[in-house]
Amino acid sequence: MPGTRTCVLVGITAAVSTAALALPAQAGTPAPHERAAARCAYPSEVLDLSNWKLTLPTGDDEDPTEIRQPKLATFSAGPWFKVNAACDAVRFRAAVNGVTTGGSSYPRAELREMTEDGSDEAAWSTTDGTHTLVVTEAFTALPKKKPHLVGAQVHGGDDDVTVFRLEGSSLYITDGDDRHHHLVTDDYELGTEFEARFVAEDGEIDVYYNGDLQTTISHDGDTNYFKAGAYTQANCDNSDPCSGKNYGEVRISGLQVTHS
């Protein structure tokens, strides 16, 4: 997370003028409505997005909107990708009727790991070095009828390797096509923040939940990369209503990748 957050102040002049009519000025103490008017403009002010690109559930059929650096540094797209009012987390939302990539039938508002300040796509080996993703997040909404949502993942080549997947109140860690490889909890409540951590080395991926090792996935591959955001596992064929008001959503307040 960046060490300094730059916020844009909206409507401060008007707020100060109104306050001057009602209350005596108090040096160094902004009025409540002045503080409420302060907003971060971009998600990059909350999360370090230098080595990421973004895919949104908008655009043309099988050609969703993709935002890369340097544009991503000053990009926001409500309601799909937006900093929250408290300026301490970013909302990712994907509706069931959203545009999908050519390789999936499900929509996403999701980051994909990059390198070189966002210019190249990351591709690392599980047998060379140590590769770690730490995401602090909360699932905040699930699609109706099929309430399934992915919040963070290790991807390899053309398919996911392991992900954190919520189905109703059951939170799973997957292993390839085994969606229910490891049950983390069957009592997850929407809005509950947790830390998801993947550590890949020596041909294995250790997966942690709130600091506790949950499972180890065997995987030998050299085209891997991390992803984080809202990857809704529902569409208009299996979820109703088919509208932008039916969506999966996550809130991410921390995002860190290290390679050594």
Backbone bond lengths (Angstrom), bond angles and torsions (degrees), N, CA, C in turn:
res aa  C-N    CA-C-N  psi(-1)  N-CA   C-N-CA  omega(-1)  CA-C   N-CA-C  phi
1 M - - - 1.447 - - 1.527 108.88 -
2 P 1.354 118.44 136.78 1.448 119.44 -178.98 1.505 110.78 -59.58
3 G 1.328 115.86 147.82 1.457 120.18 -178.60 1.502 112.87 -73.60
4 T 1.325 118.43 -24.01 1.456 121.06 -177.77 1.504 109.13 -126.25
5 R 1.307 117.58 134.27 1.459 121.80 177.52 1.532 108.49 -108.52
6 T 1.312 116.79 128.42 1.448 121.41 179.18 1.502 108.23 -103.02
7 C 1.296 117.02 122.52 1.449 121.01 -177.67 1.521 110.37 -111.72
8 V 1.334 115.55 148.74 1.449 121.43 176.78 1.510 107.72 -100.17
9 L 1.329 117.04 129.97 1.443 121.53 -179.83 1.517 108.84 -95.04
10 V 1.312 114.74 123.57 1.457 120.85 -175.47 1.516 109.43 -110.46
11 G 1.312 116.88 126.90 1.453 120.76 172.80 1.501 114.75 71.49
12 I 1.330 119.68 22.97 1.459 121.73 -176.05 1.519 111.39 -68.08
13 T 1.328 117.33 -40.61 1.465 120.16 -177.52 1.513 111.01 -58.59
14 A 1.325 116.23 -46.60 1.452 120.13 -179.97 1.513 111.10 -64.91
15 A 1.334 117.15 -39.62 1.455 120.77 -178.69 1.513 111.05 -64.72
16 V 1.341 117.16 -41.27 1.461 120.41 -178.85 1.514 110.74 -66.37
17 S 1.342 116.39 -40.30 1.450 119.34 -179.80 1.512 111.59 -62.63
18 T 1.321 116.65 -41.21 1.462 121.10 178.84 1.514 110.90 -65.76
19 A 1.334 116.00 -41.53 1.451 119.63 -179.09 1.524 111.22 -64.86
20 A 1.336 117.50 -34.28 1.454 120.66 -178.26 1.517 111.88 -64.52
21 L 1.323 116.59 -27.55 1.459 120.03 179.55 1.519 111.64 -77.59
22 A 1.342 116.55 -26.47 1.459 119.18 -172.20 1.514 113.41 -101.36
23 L 1.349 117.67 -36.04 1.453 120.35 -172.78 1.514 110.28 -135.16
24 P 1.322 118.41 150.34 1.454 120.58 174.24 1.517 109.95 -67.43
25 A 1.333 115.69 145.75 1.453 120.33 -178.88 1.510 110.91 -68.58
26 Q 1.339 116.34 142.95 1.450 122.60 177.07 1.515 107.96 -127.49
27 A 1.311 115.80 107.47 1.454 121.51 -172.60 1.518 111.49 -56.93
28 G 1.345 114.74 132.82 1.459 120.52 174.04 1.514 115.05 81.53
29 T 1.329 119.90 0.62 1.461 122.59 -179.63 1.516 110.00 -124.61
30 P 1.357 118.01 99.24 1.463 120.61 -179.87 1.525 111.01 -63.69
31 A 1.319 116.47 145.03 1.460 121.14 175.06 1.525 109.10 -65.14
32 P 1.351 118.21 153.99 1.467 120.85 -178.40 1.516 113.44 -54.05
33 H 1.362 116.16 -41.01 1.462 117.37 -177.77 1.524 111.53 -72.62
34 E 1.347 117.97 -23.08 1.455 120.02 173.01 1.524 110.16 -68.85
35 R 1.347 116.59 -43.94 1.458 120.22 179.53 1.519 110.83 -63.98
36 A 1.324 116.86 -37.84 1.461 120.83 -179.59 1.518 111.35 -67.11
37 A 1.361 116.60 -25.08 1.454 120.01 -178.16 1.529 112.23 -79.23
38 A 1.337 116.84 -13.13 1.461 120.03 -179.33 1.525 109.72 -76.26
39 R 1.329 116.17 126.79 1.457 120.77 -178.44 1.519 109.68 -139.05
40 C 1.336 117.52 140.71 1.447 120.24 167.41 1.519 107.45 -74.12
41 A 1.301 116.00 140.06 1.455 119.36 -176.14 1.521 112.85 -83.75
42 Y 1.352 117.39 -34.90 1.458 120.03 -170.28 1.524 111.99 -133.19
43 P 1.342 117.29 147.33 1.460 121.04 175.26 1.533 113.44 -56.46
44 S 1.330 117.71 -29.23 1.461 120.59 -179.64 1.519 112.72 -66.04
45 E 1.343 117.37 -13.38 1.456 120.76 175.47 1.528 111.57 -80.97
46 V 1.329 116.48 -11.20 1.468 122.05 179.53 1.533 110.52 -108.88
47 L 1.333 117.15 -42.57 1.456 122.51 -178.95 1.526 109.46 -116.12
48 D 1.323 116.17 144.13 1.456 120.61 174.82 1.529 108.20 -78.30
49 L 1.327 115.91 105.81 1.460 121.90 -176.01 1.523 112.26 -105.33
50 S 1.331 117.09 18.10 1.463 121.76 -175.91 1.521 112.24 -54.53
51 N 1.327 116.71 -43.99 1.469 120.70 -176.64 1.520 111.73 -111.73
52 W 1.334 114.87 52.10 1.460 121.04 176.82 1.524 109.90 -141.47
53 K 1.331 115.80 158.17 1.458 121.58 164.34 1.522 107.11 -127.17
54 L 1.320 116.87 160.65 1.455 122.55 -173.27 1.525 110.89 -119.82
55 T 1.334 116.05 135.41 1.465 121.88 170.83 1.518 108.18 -113.54
56 L 1.338 116.56 131.41 1.462 122.35 -178.25 1.531 110.48 -113.32
57 P 1.339 117.52 158.51 1.469 121.02 179.75 1.530 112.08 -83.94
58 T 1.317 116.77 35.87 1.465 123.11 -179.89 1.524 109.06 -127.38
59 G 1.334 116.15 169.33 1.458 120.41 179.20 1.513 111.56 113.63
60 D 1.329 116.07 -151.50 1.461 121.96 -178.33 1.522 110.55 -97.30
61 D 1.320 115.97 161.77 1.457 121.91 -178.39 1.529 110.73 -53.89
62 E 1.343 116.17 125.21 1.459 124.68 -178.62 1.535 112.80 58.04
63 D 1.328 116.52 18.85 1.462 121.60 177.17 1.539 108.55 -141.47
64 P 1.338 115.77 67.25 1.467 119.49 -174.95 1.527 112.26 -67.72
65 T 1.306 114.89 159.90 1.458 121.76 178.03 1.521 109.93 -61.50
66 E 1.324 116.41 132.70 1.460 122.26 179.07 1.525 108.71 -128.68
67 I 1.327 115.61 127.85 1.455 121.25 -177.92 1.522 108.98 -117.05
68 R 1.330 116.20 123.31 1.455 121.76 179.45 1.524 110.07 -113.48
69 Q 1.324 114.80 168.44 1.448 119.87 171.00 1.544 109.41 -71.63
70 P 1.342 118.43 146.07 1.471 126.57 8.31 1.536 114.33 -87.18
71 K 1.344 117.79 -4.65 1.467 119.99 -177.46 1.521 112.02 -60.76
72 L 1.339 116.72 -34.97 1.461 120.57 -176.71 1.527 112.07 -60.87
73 A 1.316 117.37 -27.36 1.469 121.50 -177.69 1.524 112.31 -64.14
74 T 1.327 117.10 -25.14 1.466 120.51 -179.86 1.526 110.21 -127.74
75 F 1.337 115.05 43.04 1.462 120.32 -175.50 1.518 111.11 -121.69
76 S 1.330 115.19 139.77 1.462 123.44 173.08 1.517 107.48 -150.10
77 A 1.316 118.00 143.63 1.465 121.20 -178.38 1.521 109.83 -146.24
78 G 1.333 115.89 85.45 1.449 119.21 177.44 1.523 111.12 -69.80
79 P 1.350 118.24 144.32 1.471 125.71 2.06 1.531 113.97 -92.34
80 W 1.352 117.44 8.01 1.463 120.78 -169.24 1.530 113.61 -79.82
81 F 1.326 116.90 -33.37 1.461 121.02 -173.97 1.525 106.59 -150.82
82 K 1.334 114.97 99.72 1.460 118.24 -168.50 1.523 110.57 -152.94
83 V 1.338 116.17 140.26 1.455 120.77 175.70 1.529 109.09 -72.88
84 N 1.338 117.59 146.57 1.456 119.82 -178.70 1.529 111.40 -81.80
85 A 1.324 115.98 170.88 1.463 121.31 -175.03 1.516 112.56 -63.69
86 A 1.321 117.45 -31.21 1.462 120.92 -178.74 1.526 112.44 -79.26
87 C 1.303 116.85 -7.38 1.465 122.57 178.12 1.532 111.41 63.25
88 D 1.348 117.01 35.16 1.462 119.67 -179.97 1.523 113.03 -132.98
89 A 1.336 117.94 9.47 1.464 121.33 178.94 1.525 109.40 -162.04
90 V 1.331 115.13 163.19 1.462 121.81 -179.70 1.518 109.38 -121.55
91 R 1.334 116.62 134.84 1.456 122.09 178.92 1.525 110.31 -94.64
92 F 1.338 115.57 130.97 1.457 123.34 174.11 1.529 107.00 -116.79
93 R 1.332 117.26 126.32 1.470 120.69 -177.35 1.522 110.26 -136.49
94 A 1.338 115.97 136.84 1.462 121.68 176.72 1.522 109.04 -135.73
95 A 1.333 116.56 117.02 1.467 121.97 -179.72 1.520 110.79 -82.91
96 V 1.332 115.94 155.39 1.471 120.99 -175.93 1.523 112.10 -64.34
97 N 1.338 117.86 -23.36 1.464 120.67 179.63 1.523 111.98 -96.30
98 G 1.328 116.83 16.85 1.449 120.92 -178.21 1.520 113.38 -75.22
99 V 1.323 114.49 162.48 1.459 121.55 176.46 1.525 109.38 -69.39
100 T 1.319 116.81 141.92 1.460 121.63 -179.50 1.529 109.97 -116.64
101 T 1.330 115.46 163.22 1.460 120.18 173.29 1.531 109.16 -75.86
102 G 1.325 116.75 167.49 1.455 120.58 -180.00 1.516 112.89 -65.99
103 G 1.349 117.02 -22.56 1.454 120.12 -176.82 1.508 114.60 -96.94
104 S 1.328 118.88 6.80 1.463 121.64 -178.55 1.520 110.31 -147.31
105 S 1.327 115.28 152.02 1.470 120.24 175.75 1.519 111.32 -99.86
106 Y 1.331 116.70 7.80 1.456 121.52 -177.15 1.532 111.09 -117.95
107 P 1.338 116.57 142.65 1.465 121.00 -177.82 1.526 112.06 -83.51
108 R 1.313 115.32 158.61 1.464 119.86 -178.66 1.526 111.17 -149.03
109 A 1.343 113.70 150.58 1.466 122.69 163.78 1.520 102.79 -123.88
110 E 1.318 116.32 93.82 1.456 120.43 -162.67 1.524 111.58 -144.46
111 L 1.334 114.78 143.18 1.451 121.90 175.46 1.527 110.30 -89.58
112 R 1.327 115.57 145.76 1.461 122.28 176.59 1.525 107.63 -123.27
113 E 1.330 116.48 131.93 1.457 120.60 -177.00 1.528 112.25 -64.39
114 M 1.357 114.22 136.91 1.454 122.18 177.55 1.529 109.56 -128.17
115 T 1.340 116.77 178.60 1.465 122.03 176.05 1.529 108.72 -131.77
116 E 1.327 115.20 174.47 1.469 121.50 173.83 1.528 111.86 52.33
117 D 1.355 115.82 52.50 1.473 121.48 179.98 1.522 112.34 57.89
118 G 1.317 115.74 35.20 1.454 120.67 174.08 1.507 115.85 88.96
119 S 1.317 118.67 7.56 1.458 120.17 -174.87 1.527 113.63 -87.10
120 D 1.327 117.47 -27.81 1.470 121.01 -177.81 1.527 111.00 -125.11
121 E 1.332 115.68 151.33 1.459 120.32 177.74 1.528 109.76 -78.66
122 A 1.329 115.01 131.66 1.463 120.63 178.56 1.524 110.24 -67.36
123 A 1.326 116.26 145.09 1.463 122.78 174.79 1.521 106.77 -157.41
124 W 1.330 116.82 102.61 1.462 120.53 -175.80 1.530 111.09 -122.84
125 S 1.325 114.10 162.36 1.460 121.10 -176.20 1.526 110.61 -100.90
126 T 1.327 115.94 140.84 1.470 120.34 176.24 1.530 111.62 -75.57
127 T 1.323 117.33 -9.02 1.473 120.33 -178.97 1.522 112.58 -106.29
128 D 1.315 117.79 3.60 1.465 122.03 -178.80 1.526 108.81 -131.41
129 G 1.322 117.38 104.85 1.458 121.46 179.40 1.515 112.75 85.04
130 T 1.342 114.99 -173.54 1.465 122.89 178.84 1.516 108.13 -123.04
131 H 1.334 116.00 131.68 1.463 121.90 -173.73 1.532 108.41 -128.33
132 T 1.321 116.25 122.62 1.467 120.78 -171.30 1.530 111.46 -129.53
133 L 1.310 115.37 134.40 1.466 122.55 170.83 1.518 108.18 -121.61
134 V 1.336 116.18 130.19 1.458 121.74 174.32 1.525 107.58 -123.48
135 V 1.321 116.41 121.37 1.464 122.49 179.69 1.526 108.88 -122.71
136 T 1.308 116.21 126.01 1.460 121.15 171.72 1.519 106.85 -101.45
137 E 1.321 116.12 115.20 1.461 118.87 -171.19 1.523 111.76 -150.19
138 A 1.327 113.66 170.00 1.468 121.60 174.25 1.520 108.13 -143.00
139 F 1.321 117.25 134.81 1.462 120.98 169.79 1.524 107.04 -76.58
140 T 1.317 117.32 127.58 1.468 120.40 -174.46 1.525 114.09 -117.43
141 A 1.338 118.64 -15.37 1.466 121.17 176.83 1.516 109.42 -157.91
142 L 1.334 115.69 145.85 1.458 122.17 178.48 1.521 109.87 -124.64
143 P 1.333 117.98 146.99 1.456 120.39 176.62 1.530 110.80 -66.01
144 K 1.319 115.41 152.11 1.464 120.94 -179.09 1.531 110.49 -77.58
145 K 1.308 115.05 153.91 1.460 125.45 177.04 1.519 112.12 72.49
146 K 1.324 118.24 -46.87 1.466 121.43 173.69 1.538 107.48 -124.33
147 P 1.329 117.49 83.82 1.464 121.56 -172.78 1.522 113.48 -82.06
148 H 1.334 116.47 65.33 1.458 122.26 -176.36 1.529 109.79 -118.51
149 L 1.329 116.26 136.67 1.465 120.83 -175.23 1.521 110.13 -154.22
150 V 1.332 116.54 136.06 1.462 123.25 175.32 1.526 108.69 -102.87
151 G 1.357 115.84 136.30 1.457 119.65 -175.79 1.514 115.08 -113.89
152 A 1.335 118.93 -20.20 1.468 122.29 179.28 1.523 107.18 -163.59
153 Q 1.331 115.94 149.63 1.463 117.49 -176.28 1.520 113.14 -159.36
154 V 1.328 113.79 157.51 1.462 122.43 164.23 1.519 105.95 -102.43
155 H 1.311 115.71 125.07 1.461 121.00 -179.29 1.517 109.00 -112.97
156 G 1.323 115.98 144.31 1.458 119.98 178.98 1.508 110.86 -134.07
157 G 1.317 117.95 118.54 1.456 120.14 179.10 1.512 111.50 61.18
158 D 1.339 116.44 -117.24 1.458 121.52 -175.90 1.522 114.19 -100.05
159 D 1.334 118.32 5.29 1.463 119.15 -175.38 1.522 110.13 -148.01
160 D 1.332 115.16 158.53 1.454 119.52 177.85 1.530 110.05 -74.32
161 V 1.338 115.08 148.58 1.457 121.53 178.64 1.520 110.36 -98.01
162 T 1.332 116.53 -50.83 1.459 121.95 176.92 1.515 109.09 -154.98
163 V 1.354 117.42 142.46 1.463 121.72 -175.89 1.531 109.71 -141.86
164 F 1.322 115.34 161.30 1.461 121.84 164.65 1.518 106.64 -92.62
165 R 1.332 115.97 119.24 1.457 122.26 -173.03 1.529 109.79 -127.92
166 L 1.321 116.78 124.68 1.465 121.54 177.45 1.519 109.85 -102.32
167 E 1.338 116.12 129.19 1.460 122.87 174.39 1.520 107.48 -124.43
168 G 1.317 116.79 101.00 1.461 120.59 -174.70 1.516 109.98 66.51
169 S 1.331 117.14 -113.39 1.463 121.24 177.41 1.531 111.81 -106.90
170 S 1.331 117.07 5.86 1.468 121.29 -178.64 1.523 110.55 -101.45
171 L 1.323 115.60 120.36 1.450 121.49 -179.70 1.526 109.00 -102.92
172 Y 1.334 115.85 122.90 1.458 121.98 -176.23 1.532 111.57 -117.41
173 I 1.318 115.06 155.78 1.455 123.02 164.44 1.521 105.94 -110.42
174 T 1.309 117.50 126.17 1.462 121.43 -175.20 1.523 111.19 -94.21
175 D 1.324 115.13 165.33 1.460 123.17 173.53 1.516 106.81 -136.46
176 G 1.334 116.45 97.77 1.452 119.75 -175.41 1.518 111.84 60.15
177 D 1.324 116.87 -125.43 1.465 121.41 -179.42 1.529 113.20 -81.84
178 D 1.327 116.60 -4.90 1.469 120.09 177.70 1.528 108.58 -83.28
179 R 1.309 116.57 94.66 1.471 121.90 -174.90 1.518 112.41 -68.29
180 H 1.328 117.50 -24.31 1.468 121.74 -175.30 1.530 111.15 -115.06
181 H 1.300 115.66 35.49 1.470 121.01 -177.56 1.529 111.98 -55.19
182 H 1.330 117.48 -46.72 1.474 120.70 -178.08 1.527 109.57 -142.79
183 L 1.329 115.89 123.55 1.466 121.21 176.80 1.522 109.25 -87.11
184 V 1.329 115.83 117.79 1.463 121.09 177.37 1.523 110.12 -79.17
185 T 1.327 116.01 -48.62 1.464 121.66 177.26 1.519 109.09 -158.47
186 D 1.328 116.81 147.37 1.462 120.81 175.25 1.526 110.96 -105.61
187 D 1.332 115.62 14.96 1.464 120.41 -175.95 1.534 111.06 -133.15
188 Y 1.324 116.21 37.69 1.459 119.03 179.43 1.527 110.28 -73.66
189 E 1.341 116.47 134.70 1.459 122.52 177.28 1.521 109.28 -109.00
190 L 1.325 116.45 131.23 1.455 121.04 179.32 1.523 110.53 -53.37
191 G 1.324 115.25 137.10 1.458 120.98 -179.49 1.510 113.95 95.00
192 T 1.342 117.47 -8.41 1.464 121.10 179.88 1.523 109.99 -78.00
193 E 1.322 116.21 117.29 1.464 120.39 -178.94 1.525 110.65 -80.10
194 F 1.326 116.05 142.28 1.466 121.57 178.85 1.515 108.98 -147.76
195 E 1.330 115.14 165.04 1.452 120.71 176.18 1.518 109.79 -105.71
196 A 1.321 116.50 122.17 1.460 123.11 174.30 1.520 107.97 -103.12
197 R 1.333 116.53 132.09 1.465 119.91 -178.17 1.530 110.09 -137.00
198 F 1.342 115.42 129.75 1.455 122.46 172.51 1.528 108.06 -114.53
199 V 1.330 116.79 131.70 1.465 121.75 175.28 1.524 107.92 -127.40
200 A 1.334 116.07 112.07 1.467 121.20 -176.65 1.522 110.63 -107.59
201 E 1.340 116.62 124.11 1.460 122.22 175.78 1.531 109.16 -166.86
202 D 1.317 116.05 155.67 1.470 122.86 175.94 1.527 112.71 53.14
203 G 1.330 116.77 36.79 1.456 120.38 176.35 1.512 114.57 75.33
204 E 1.326 117.06 16.46 1.458 121.61 179.90 1.530 110.52 -137.88
205 I 1.326 115.85 158.86 1.459 121.85 175.53 1.527 108.08 -126.75
206 D 1.322 116.17 112.76 1.461 121.46 173.71 1.521 108.58 -84.63
207 V 1.330 116.37 133.60 1.461 120.88 -177.47 1.529 108.91 -119.66
208 Y 1.340 115.59 125.51 1.461 121.95 -175.47 1.529 110.30 -116.89
209 Y 1.326 114.43 148.50 1.466 122.34 174.15 1.526 107.23 -127.10
210 N 1.323 115.85 117.43 1.471 121.38 -176.79 1.530 112.29 51.31
211 G 1.323 115.53 40.64 1.453 121.33 175.67 1.509 115.93 86.72
212 D 1.332 117.79 -8.20 1.463 121.58 -178.54 1.531 110.24 -100.90
213 L 1.336 116.35 128.64 1.456 120.68 177.70 1.527 109.85 -64.84
214 Q 1.330 115.97 125.91 1.457 121.34 -178.06 1.526 112.87 -102.35
215 T 1.325 115.89 -41.44 1.453 119.49 -176.71 1.525 109.31 -164.00
216 T 1.318 115.82 161.29 1.463 122.13 176.23 1.526 108.45 -123.97
217 I 1.330 115.41 126.07 1.453 121.94 -178.36 1.527 109.03 -103.04
218 S 1.312 118.11 129.15 1.463 121.51 174.50 1.525 108.93 -82.99
219 H 1.331 115.88 124.96 1.466 118.94 -179.07 1.521 109.52 -157.63
220 D 1.307 116.04 120.22 1.463 122.78 178.71 1.522 107.58 -113.44
221 G 1.334 116.60 102.72 1.459 120.31 -178.81 1.514 110.78 -157.35
222 D 1.348 116.74 158.04 1.459 120.18 -176.37 1.527 113.30 -124.93
223 T 1.342 117.05 18.78 1.467 120.16 178.58 1.526 110.54 -124.20
224 N 1.320 116.31 37.19 1.463 121.15 -172.47 1.535 112.69 -89.97
225 Y 1.321 114.44 156.45 1.464 121.19 175.30 1.525 108.74 -160.66
226 F 1.334 115.51 162.03 1.460 121.12 -179.21 1.527 110.79 -96.54
227 K 1.344 114.83 153.01 1.461 121.58 174.14 1.528 108.87 -138.88
228 A 1.331 115.97 150.90 1.470 120.17 179.24 1.521 108.72 -153.81
229 G 1.337 115.64 141.25 1.459 121.00 179.79 1.516 110.24 144.76
230 A 1.327 116.19 -153.16 1.465 121.81 -179.50 1.521 109.39 -109.26
231 Y 1.329 115.98 109.12 1.456 122.59 176.62 1.525 106.89 -112.38
232 T 1.320 115.24 90.40 1.462 121.99 -174.80 1.523 110.70 -68.40
233 Q 1.347 116.08 126.80 1.458 121.59 -178.14 1.528 111.41 -97.19
234 A 1.322 115.01 46.57 1.466 121.71 179.54 1.518 108.23 -152.91
235 N 1.335 116.06 156.14 1.458 120.95 177.00 1.527 109.05 -147.52
236 C 1.320 116.75 -171.48 1.459 119.94 -175.15 1.525 112.99 -71.33
237 D 1.328 117.96 -11.55 1.462 120.42 177.26 1.524 112.73 -80.92
238 N 1.351 116.42 -22.98 1.469 118.27 -176.18 1.526 113.51 -131.70
239 S 1.321 116.73 10.34 1.457 120.04 179.62 1.520 109.42 -142.16
240 D 1.312 116.06 144.22 1.460 122.11 -176.04 1.524 109.35 -140.06
241 P 1.351 118.96 136.53 1.468 128.09 8.18 1.520 112.83 -79.93
242 C 1.322 114.82 157.33 1.458 121.89 177.02 1.526 107.76 -87.55
243 S 1.335 115.24 81.34 1.466 119.44 -175.63 1.516 110.57 -154.80
244 G 1.320 115.48 169.20 1.449 121.49 178.63 1.513 113.54 -69.10
245 K 1.340 116.97 -11.12 1.462 120.90 178.65 1.534 112.32 -87.11
246 N 1.302 116.83 -2.49 1.465 122.39 178.87 1.526 107.43 -114.50
247 Y 1.334 116.90 107.89 1.463 119.40 -168.21 1.525 112.21 -152.52
248 G 1.326 113.49 166.14 1.460 122.04 167.51 1.517 108.31 -105.42
249 E 1.334 115.94 147.55 1.463 119.24 -175.60 1.517 111.14 -150.17
250 V 1.326 115.96 140.89 1.461 121.54 173.10 1.521 108.78 -130.35
251 R 1.327 113.98 156.42 1.469 121.89 175.23 1.520 107.77 -118.27
252 I 1.326 116.57 123.42 1.470 120.95 -178.52 1.528 109.16 -114.82
253 S 1.327 115.89 124.65 1.467 120.87 179.71 1.528 112.57 -112.09
254 G 1.330 116.93 -10.61 1.455 121.07 178.45 1.512 110.95 -146.63
255 L 1.338 115.84 139.37 1.471 120.35 -177.00 1.525 108.04 -152.56
256 Q 1.331 116.71 115.60 1.456 119.51 -177.51 1.523 110.68 -143.28
257 V 1.333 115.60 132.90 1.461 122.84 176.82 1.515 108.86 -122.52
258 T 1.330 116.31 135.10 1.463 120.67 174.58 1.518 109.05 -134.59
259 H 1.341 115.14 143.37 1.457 122.30 175.99 1.531 107.47 -129.34
260 S 1.312 116.47 131.79 1.464 119.52 179.76 1.524 111.02 -143.70
